[in-house]
Structure formats: structure tokens, C-alpha cells
Amino acid sequence: MLSYQQIRNERQWKSSTGLSEQQFHRLVKYFGETYEFFKECL
């Protein structure tokens, strides 16, 4: 399995995630914020 930390170039980002590195990290940030929000609601 490929970890995102092993991805080295834009081609690998696009082929493994469908996103650019910048888009991926932005999405991870939003997922984290959403997780924290709903975790507090439960």
C-alpha cells in the first residue's frame, strides 16, 4: 500500500489520489475539521 508520505511528484499524486498535492492536503484539513466538529456533537 502506498502512503501519501511516499508520494514524490505531481504525477504520483494525480494517479494515486486523483488530486494534486495541494488539493489533497486541503481536503485532509476539511475532513479533520469536520471530524472534530461531529466528534464534539456526539
C-alpha positions in Angstrom: 0.0 0.0 0.0 1.3 3.5 -0.9 1.3 6.1 1.9 0.7 9.7 1.0 4.1 10.4 2.6 5.8 8.3 -0.1 4.4 10.2 -3.0 7.1 12.4 -4.5 5.8 14.1 -7.6 2.6 15.6 -9.1 2.1 12.6 -11.4 2.1 10.2 -8.5 -0.4 12.5 -6.6 -2.8 12.5 -9.6 -2.6 8.8 -10.3 -3.0 7.7 -6.7 -5.5 10.2 -5.3 -7.0 11.9 -8.4 -6.0 15.2 -6.8 -3.0 17.5 -6.8 -0.9 17.5 -3.6 -2.4 20.9 -2.7 -5.9 19.7 -3.2 -5.2 16.6 -1.2 -3.9 18.5 1.8 -6.8 20.9 1.7 -9.2 18.0 1.7 -7.4 16.4 4.6 -7.8 19.6 6.6 -11.5 19.8 5.9 -12.0 16.2 6.8 -10.2 16.8 10.1 -12.2 19.8 10.9 -15.5 18.0 10.1 -14.4 15.0 12.2 -13.6 17.2 15.2 -16.9 19.1 14.9 -19.0 16.0 14.8 -17.0 14.3 17.5 -17.9 17.1 19.8 -21.6 16.8 18.9 -21.8 13.1 19.9 
